[in-house]
Amino acid sequence: MASTAQRKSMKSVGVPGEIRGLEYLHSKYGVLPWSTVMQPAIRTARDGWPVNEDLISYMDAGTSGKEDFLSKDPSWAIDFAPNGTRLGLGDIITRRRYAETLERIARYGPDAFYSGPIAEATIKALQAQNGTMTMDDLKNYTVAIRNTLQINYRGYKVTSLSAPSSGAAALSILNILNQYDDFYAPGNVNLSTHRLAEAMRFAYGQRTKLGDPSFVKGLAQYQDAMLKPSTAAEIRAKISDFHTQNISAYDPEGLESLETIKELTHTRSPGTSHIVSTDRTGLAVSLTTTINLLFGNKLMVPETGIIMNNEMNDFSIPNTDNEFGFIPSPANFIRPGKRMLSSMCPTIVTHPDGALYFVTGAAGGSRIITGTVQSVINVIDRNMTASEALQEPRLHNQLVPNVSTFEYTFDNRTVAFMASRNHTVKYVPLGKSMVQSIRVLEHGKFEAAGDPRQKDSGGAVVWVR
């Protein structure tokens, strides 16, 4: 497990790319002016919002067993403990410095974040604590455009992001399950749950080979091979309906379908949020944003109120598991200019004619993949509404650690069945992943759902102007 020092070091901060990413999306698809789009966020930061149970939980978790930086560090205390003690349930929290920062970005555009006073304050705060990021790092950041990945699933087209995101792993799970005609058929819930966990284990095994395609040669071909029906058929043949297997059985190097890719060589829901949005034209956005762990690396830039990330923890470090339990992978070792492998897998489902059907995605670290996949399964295979799909209890198995976790509300009979198939089972509290979804109904009606595990999640937006 990565040490606390590694997670909090200023060297754990990656160059923030969100503003450039939003700039690209706005320039390509936006209708309203940039400054107008930013006003709701500015108002919320300036005027404040009530502290709810979720924020209380996050503040407690972020300071558990450690010094209460939220009230002791002046940069944080201005917002979180303005009267000397931490805000409580029902109090109003404001982020006025952050509102001023957003105002400047709204007025002068995204360049205001990557150069000038905001950038100077960021670099000053990082370098004051031995960080190595420079003004040139901010100025030279560019958006990378990657090809999407797509499979056919039960008559629908399911599209997600390629590496360094984890859409290939999410689609691989569905690709494997596509081999079962009786998946979640009436009376087949227990066996379907076992097969789902096995598909997860194979997909997370495949994920160990993913990284930044600019640094891992042959990665495009590898992802394509992951999603071929022949690969899914080979994996299905390896899945036993009677027992799970040793971890080594899920090694992708044991799959003939992937061995043909010879050029694969290497040159709590923490700080993540997901939103889904669509409009009446059928334009849809599924977007995941993160500072990685809860409160990032716990540095707030004093002048701007910006909370810095610790995204470098998503890279692999030799002989060290990361915060989410992922074992180190050479494909994801740190290199200059490299983008780290992420669990993000925003997903869009369309009808065969391309008409929008379902938009989904999740926050939740390594559980992003399984949370997203189960929302798709619940809607398509189990005929649930978007709201029902998100209410359904979730399981998770990422191969390492070798355990299947089940939310407390999961059917005990199914969990017992999984134990009978030699799965190591463990119950976990609700809220390890947070999913947001929109489903398009007949006659163009929308059904938006926010994860009930989170208070006022507000992650689904439908624009009908």
C-alpha positions as MATLAB code, in Angstrom:
seq = 'MASTAQRKSMKSVGVPGEIRGLEYLHSKYGVLPWSTVMQPAIRTARDGWPVNEDLISYMDAGTSGKEDFLSKDPSWAIDFAPNGTRLGLGDIITRRRYAETLERIARYGPDAFYSGPIAEATIKALQAQNGTMTMDDLKNYTVAIRNTLQINYRGYKVTSLSAPSSGAAALSILNILNQYDDFYAPGNVNLSTHRLAEAMRFAYGQRTKLGDPSFVKGLAQYQDAMLKPSTAAEIRAKISDFHTQNISAYDPEGLESLETIKELTHTRSPGTSHIVSTDRTGLAVSLTTTINLLFGNKLMVPETGIIMNNEMNDFSIPNTDNEFGFIPSPANFIRPGKRMLSSMCPTIVTHPDGALYFVTGAAGGSRIITGTVQSVINVIDRNMTASEALQEPRLHNQLVPNVSTFEYTFDNRTVAFMASRNHTVKYVPLGKSMVQSIRVLEHGKFEAAGDPRQKDSGGAVVWVR';
ca = [
       0.000    0.000    0.000;
       1.319    3.450   -0.850;
       2.522    5.251    2.254;
       0.840    8.346    3.667;
       3.993   10.299    2.820;
       3.770    9.216   -0.815;
       0.110   10.203   -1.009;
       0.616   13.630    0.571;
       3.945   14.556   -1.033;
       3.782   17.552   -3.361;
       5.366   15.226   -5.918;
       2.084   13.286   -5.922;
       0.337   16.206   -7.660;
      -0.316   15.728  -11.372;
      -0.766   18.632  -13.786;
      -4.488   19.527  -13.574;
      -6.109   18.942  -16.954;
      -9.803   19.403  -16.242;
     -10.067   23.030  -17.371;
      -8.380   22.260  -20.699;
     -10.663   19.260  -21.149;
     -13.780   21.314  -20.490;
     -12.474   24.002  -22.840;
     -12.164   21.419  -25.618;
     -15.687   20.096  -25.044;
     -17.157   23.591  -24.898;
     -15.438   24.728  -28.083;
     -16.608   21.626  -29.952;
     -20.134   21.145  -28.590;
     -21.064   24.104  -26.395;
     -24.025   26.386  -27.080;
     -24.055   28.801  -24.141;
     -21.148   31.227  -23.583;
     -18.273   29.926  -21.439;
     -18.892   32.529  -18.741;
     -22.597   31.659  -18.569;
     -21.917   27.952  -18.132;
     -19.721   28.667  -15.110;
     -22.216   30.838  -13.212;
     -24.020   28.073  -11.250;
     -20.717   26.800   -9.842;
     -19.631   30.341   -9.000;
     -22.894   31.077   -7.187;
     -22.700   27.853   -5.197;
     -19.110   28.530   -4.114;
     -19.837   32.168   -3.233;
     -23.227   31.810   -1.522;
     -22.605   28.406    0.021;
     -24.661   25.284    0.639;
     -25.796   23.346    3.720;
     -23.395   20.816    5.211;
     -25.106   17.416    4.887;
     -24.416   13.943    6.252;
     -22.146   13.047    3.343;
     -19.837   16.019    3.875;
     -19.708   15.284    7.607;
     -18.704   11.701    6.758;
     -16.029   12.875    4.308;
     -14.588   15.361    6.808;
     -14.455   12.674    9.488;
     -12.842   10.147    7.138;
     -10.323   12.688    5.847;
      -9.097   13.480    9.348;
      -9.549   10.095   11.041;
      -6.505    9.193   13.126;
      -4.675   12.273   11.918;
      -4.386   15.935   12.767;
      -7.540   17.807   11.804;
      -6.079   19.825    8.935;
      -9.557   21.136    8.116;
      -9.525   23.235   11.284;
      -5.770   23.535   11.989;
      -4.480   24.531    8.535;
      -5.468   28.186    7.923;
      -5.954   27.604    4.190;
      -8.631   24.999    4.905;
     -10.050   26.493    8.087;
     -11.264   29.621    6.279;
     -13.869   27.435    4.594;
     -14.301   24.413    6.850;
     -13.826   25.941   10.326;
     -14.413   29.697    9.977;
     -15.153   30.115   13.697;
     -12.341   27.910   14.954;
     -14.297   24.660   15.034;
     -15.336   22.493   12.129;
     -18.708   23.168   10.556;
     -21.525   20.876   11.617;
     -24.648   19.410   10.100;
     -26.885   22.125    8.656;
     -24.248   24.868    8.775;
     -23.572   26.797    5.571;
     -20.181   26.252    3.983;
     -18.843   28.779    1.467;
     -15.812   28.697   -0.844;
     -15.406   32.380   -1.614;
     -11.750   32.291   -2.698;
     -12.644   29.498   -5.090;
     -15.595   31.547   -6.365;
     -13.205   34.409   -7.155;
     -10.921   31.969   -8.970;
     -13.811   30.664  -11.052;
     -14.907   34.242  -11.775;
     -11.474   34.959  -13.210;
     -11.537   31.814  -15.354;
     -15.061   32.696  -16.509;
     -13.998   36.228  -17.456;
     -10.616   35.533  -19.044;
     -11.048   31.963  -20.244;
      -9.173   28.742  -19.440;
      -5.764   30.332  -20.060;
      -6.277   32.185  -16.778;
      -5.803   28.888  -14.954;
      -2.631   27.853  -16.786;
      -0.784   31.181  -16.683;
      -0.897   34.409  -14.709;
      -1.765   34.868  -11.012;
      -3.713   31.605  -10.543;
      -0.906   29.505  -12.016;
       1.736   31.452  -10.093;
      -0.084   30.840   -6.808;
      -0.369   27.124   -7.609;
       3.326   26.687   -8.352;
       4.319   28.806   -5.351;
       2.272   26.611   -2.995;
       3.672   23.390   -4.457;
       7.300   24.448   -4.564;
       7.102   25.824   -1.016;
       6.685   22.186    0.058;
       9.320   20.690   -2.270;
       7.005   20.102   -5.215;
       8.622   19.984   -8.649;
       5.835   21.247  -10.922;
       6.730   24.383  -12.899;
       4.923   27.136  -14.766;
       5.985   25.444  -17.998;
       4.268   22.224  -16.909;
       0.989   24.117  -16.590;
       1.463   26.171  -19.747;
       2.372   23.167  -21.894;
      -0.515   20.912  -20.842;
      -2.541   19.689  -23.835;
      -5.668   17.583  -24.253;
      -5.199   14.060  -25.617;
      -7.944   12.760  -27.918;
      -8.319    8.970  -27.815;
     -10.427    6.629  -29.899;
     -13.442    5.131  -28.162;
     -14.137    1.412  -27.804;
     -17.427   -0.248  -28.694;
     -19.083   -3.652  -28.401;
     -22.513   -5.043  -29.263;
     -24.396   -6.177  -26.170;
     -27.860   -7.731  -26.302;
     -28.717   -5.756  -29.440;
     -27.310   -2.438  -28.169;
     -24.076   -0.636  -28.969;
     -22.076    0.100  -25.816;
     -19.307    2.691  -26.099;
     -16.651    3.628  -23.552;
     -13.174    5.170  -23.331;
      -9.922    3.484  -24.283;
      -6.722    3.508  -22.227;
      -5.484    5.188  -20.159;
      -9.111    5.005  -19.011;
     -10.591    1.589  -18.164;
     -13.396    1.329  -20.692;
     -11.727   -1.782  -22.114;
     -12.098   -3.549  -18.755;
     -15.748   -2.512  -18.383;
     -16.607   -3.611  -21.918;
     -14.653   -6.838  -21.461;
     -16.951   -7.800  -18.572;
     -20.003   -7.248  -20.763;
     -18.335   -8.992  -23.700;
     -17.803  -12.110  -21.587;
     -21.347  -12.058  -20.206;
     -22.688  -11.724  -23.753;
     -21.760  -15.397  -24.111;
     -24.528  -16.408  -21.677;
     -28.052  -16.462  -23.106;
     -29.539  -17.188  -19.676;
     -27.721  -14.400  -17.835;
     -30.095  -13.125  -15.107;
     -32.930  -15.192  -16.528;
     -35.726  -15.897  -14.011;
     -34.472  -18.302  -11.349;
     -30.850  -17.840  -12.405;
     -29.784  -14.941  -10.183;
     -27.270  -16.865   -8.061;
     -25.400  -18.462  -10.943;
     -25.495  -15.194  -12.890;
     -23.897  -13.426   -9.926;
     -21.087  -15.993   -9.877;
     -20.550  -15.569  -13.617;
     -20.526  -11.795  -13.201;
     -17.830  -12.021  -10.522;
     -15.773  -14.348  -12.727;
     -16.061  -11.950  -15.674;
     -14.895   -9.150  -13.376;
     -11.862  -11.191  -12.333;
     -10.817  -11.881  -15.926;
     -11.335   -8.231  -16.914;
      -9.280   -6.896  -14.011;
      -6.575   -9.381  -14.945;
      -6.576   -7.956  -18.476;
      -6.465   -4.432  -17.058;
      -2.982   -5.036  -15.631;
      -1.603   -4.652  -19.159;
      -3.200   -1.233  -19.769;
      -1.451    2.125  -19.581;
      -0.854    5.253  -21.643;
      -0.901    4.202  -25.333;
       1.732    6.832  -26.096;
       4.136    4.781  -23.969;
       2.872    1.197  -24.371;
       3.377   -0.078  -27.891;
       0.640   -2.298  -29.296;
      -1.968   -1.228  -26.750;
      -4.632   -0.425  -29.357;
      -4.378   -3.945  -30.773;
      -4.453   -5.420  -27.263;
      -7.669   -3.595  -26.387;
      -9.250   -4.641  -29.677;
      -8.316   -8.247  -28.926;
      -9.786   -7.964  -25.410;
     -13.161   -7.139  -26.931;
     -13.325   -9.724  -29.705;
     -16.114  -12.308  -29.383;
     -13.466  -15.020  -29.775;
     -11.694  -13.758  -26.646;
     -14.971  -13.768  -24.740;
     -15.674  -17.313  -25.916;
     -12.231  -18.452  -24.784;
     -12.769  -16.892  -21.363;
     -16.230  -18.407  -21.024;
     -14.704  -21.819  -21.629;
     -12.362  -21.191  -18.701;
     -15.149  -20.149  -16.306;
     -16.491  -22.936  -14.132;
     -20.059  -22.697  -12.886;
     -19.031  -24.728   -9.830;
     -16.101  -22.824   -8.333;
     -13.895  -19.795   -8.615;
     -10.181  -20.298   -9.327;
      -6.741  -19.302   -8.119;
      -5.642  -15.794   -9.054;
      -3.094  -17.140  -11.553;
      -5.918  -18.552  -13.701;
      -6.974  -15.020  -14.646;
      -3.587  -13.933  -16.006;
      -4.198  -12.507  -19.521;
      -0.950  -14.096  -20.718;
      -2.731  -17.426  -20.457;
      -5.274  -16.419  -23.098;
      -4.402  -17.486  -26.644;
      -6.561  -14.679  -28.046;
      -4.281  -12.102  -26.408;
      -0.959  -13.861  -26.930;
      -1.029  -12.802  -30.589;
      -0.334   -9.214  -29.476;
       3.451   -9.473  -29.441;
       4.207   -5.741  -29.468;
       2.849   -4.998  -25.999;
       6.068   -3.494  -24.613;
       6.755   -0.549  -22.388;
       8.590    2.567  -23.173;
     -14.884    5.464   -0.481;
     -15.780    7.181   -3.250;
     -12.806    9.392   -2.531;
     -12.142   12.587   -4.522;
     -14.109   11.601   -7.618;
     -17.401   12.766   -9.121;
     -19.348   11.688  -12.181;
     -21.963   13.545  -14.199;
     -24.183   12.473  -17.070;
     -25.984   14.953  -19.281;
     -28.102   14.883  -22.414;
     -30.399   17.130  -24.416;
     -33.330   16.693  -26.764;
     -31.051   16.453  -29.814;
     -29.545   13.212  -28.486;
     -26.196   14.776  -27.582;
     -24.959   13.005  -24.451;
     -22.005   13.494  -22.111;
     -20.686   11.027  -19.542;
     -17.834   12.649  -17.624;
     -15.733   11.609  -14.640;
     -13.657   14.159  -12.741;
     -11.328   13.546   -9.810;
      -8.599   14.770   -7.493;
      -8.056   11.063   -6.696;
      -8.234   10.562   -2.925;
     -10.427   12.328   -0.383;
      -9.333   16.007   -0.327;
      -6.604   15.172   -2.861;
      -3.158   15.521   -1.311;
      -4.623   17.861    1.334;
      -3.073   21.026   -0.061;
      -5.347   23.995   -0.681;
      -3.702   26.886   -2.532;
      -4.129   29.774   -0.052;
      -4.776   32.517   -2.595;
      -7.185   30.631   -4.865;
      -8.958   27.984   -2.768;
      -8.004   25.295   -5.305;
      -7.613   21.815   -3.795;
      -4.665   20.000   -5.350;
      -4.896   16.388   -6.490;
      -2.672   13.422   -5.723;
      -3.227   11.776   -9.089;
       0.325   10.407   -9.248;
      -0.924    7.696   -6.866;
      -2.734    6.210   -9.877;
       0.636    5.332  -11.392;
       2.212    2.033  -10.405;
       5.217    2.004   -8.099;
       7.401   -1.138   -8.205;
       6.633   -3.557   -5.348;
       3.872   -1.288   -3.994;
       0.087   -1.621   -4.255;
      -1.712    1.689   -4.720;
      -4.442    3.144   -2.514;
      -7.138    1.120   -4.297;
      -5.352   -2.215   -3.930;
      -4.138   -2.429   -7.539;
      -0.899   -4.370   -7.837;
       1.996   -2.627   -9.634;
       1.981   -2.946  -13.415;
       5.001   -2.093  -15.620;
       2.606   -0.696  -18.253;
       1.641    1.969  -15.715;
       5.046    2.903  -14.276;
       5.797    6.635  -14.108;
       7.451    8.342  -17.081;
       7.781   12.068  -17.927;
       4.770   13.276  -19.902;
       2.859   10.047  -19.308;
      -0.803    9.877  -18.284;
      -1.648    7.487  -15.464;
      -4.044    4.568  -15.850;
      -7.463    5.433  -14.449;
     -10.526    3.380  -13.515;
     -12.760    5.940  -15.236;
     -15.084    4.383  -17.805;
     -17.862    6.805  -18.799;
     -20.262    4.812  -20.946;
     -22.959    5.528  -23.533;
     -25.438    2.924  -24.808;
     -27.270    3.420  -28.102;
     -29.808    1.552  -30.191;
     -28.520   -0.119  -33.384;
     -29.553    2.965  -35.391;
     -27.420    5.190  -33.138;
     -30.314    6.682  -31.155;
     -29.398    7.330  -27.534;
     -30.671    4.848  -24.925;
     -28.567    5.021  -21.740;
     -25.794    7.245  -20.363;
     -23.935    6.130  -17.256;
     -20.727    6.316  -15.249;
     -19.439    6.255  -11.715;
     -17.107    7.523   -9.033;
     -15.457    5.167   -6.592;
     -11.833    4.321   -7.357;
     -11.387    0.723   -8.475;
     -15.150    0.182   -8.076;
     -15.931    2.630  -10.893;
     -15.688   -0.190  -13.422;
     -17.990   -2.633  -11.651;
     -20.476    0.049  -10.606;
     -20.793    1.263  -14.187;
     -21.131   -2.255  -15.598;
     -23.840   -3.233  -13.117;
     -25.899   -0.175  -14.039;
     -25.835   -1.349  -17.673;
     -26.682   -4.936  -16.703;
     -29.540   -3.863  -14.458;
     -31.148   -1.804  -17.219;
     -30.556   -4.130  -20.179;
     -30.551   -7.637  -18.684;
     -32.824   -7.088  -15.701;
     -35.245   -4.592  -17.298;
     -34.922   -2.052  -14.494;
     -35.580    1.659  -14.649;
     -32.581    3.943  -14.194;
     -33.603    4.595  -10.599;
     -34.074    0.888   -9.835;
     -30.737    0.098  -11.458;
     -28.888    2.445   -9.108;
     -30.780    1.296   -6.013;
     -29.832   -2.338   -6.595;
     -27.059   -3.562   -4.242;
     -23.663   -4.089   -5.876;
     -20.880   -6.614   -5.747;
     -17.240   -6.016   -6.570;
     -14.274   -8.246   -7.351;
     -11.049   -6.771   -8.739;
      -9.066  -10.052   -8.551;
      -6.500   -8.605   -6.124;
      -7.275   -8.623   -3.256;
      -8.907  -12.016   -3.752;
     -12.315  -11.197   -2.276;
     -15.853  -10.577   -3.513;
     -17.449   -7.703   -1.618;
     -21.207   -7.278   -1.288;
     -23.126   -4.273   -0.062;
     -25.019   -4.955    3.170;
     -28.377   -5.045    1.380;
     -27.328   -7.867   -0.968;
     -29.481  -11.012   -0.796;
     -27.928  -13.276    1.854;
     -28.902  -16.372   -0.126;
     -26.891  -15.181   -3.113;
     -23.897  -14.363   -0.927;
     -24.115  -17.846    0.605;
     -24.222  -19.328   -2.907;
     -21.073  -17.371   -3.789;
     -19.340  -18.739   -0.709;
     -20.334  -22.239   -1.833;
     -18.487  -21.524   -5.087;
     -15.318  -20.866   -3.035;
     -15.482  -17.079   -3.268;
     -14.096  -15.253   -0.258;
     -17.066  -13.040    0.585;
     -17.202   -9.841    2.596;
     -19.987   -7.379    3.333;
     -19.227   -3.666    2.930;
     -21.247   -0.507    3.672;
     -23.220    1.227    0.962;
     -21.485    4.028   -0.889;
     -18.216    2.523   -2.094;
     -19.220    3.577   -5.620;
     -21.585    6.301   -6.802;
     -23.300    5.912  -10.184;
     -25.194    8.521  -12.209;
     -27.424    7.547  -15.138;
     -29.938    8.801  -17.696;
     -32.218    6.529  -19.734;
     -34.112    7.694  -22.810;
     -37.657    6.343  -22.961;
     -40.085    6.131  -25.845;
     -41.265    9.394  -27.398;
     -38.084   11.167  -26.291;
     -38.833   11.249  -22.566;
     -35.898   11.165  -20.161;
     -35.439    9.230  -16.939;
     -32.585   10.661  -14.830;
     -31.272    8.993  -11.681;
     -28.693    9.975   -9.073;
     -27.187    7.358   -6.807;
     -29.312    7.060   -3.640;
     -26.152    6.220   -1.683;
     -25.216    9.903   -1.790;
     -27.268   12.831   -0.503;
     -28.303   15.308   -3.217;
     -25.873   13.749   -5.691;
     -27.285   15.809   -8.564;
     -25.117   14.034  -11.100;
     -27.727   13.729  -13.847;
     -28.760   16.662  -16.021;
     -31.247   16.886  -18.878;
     -31.256   20.084  -20.932;
     -34.490   20.613  -22.882;
     -34.136   24.212  -23.974;
];
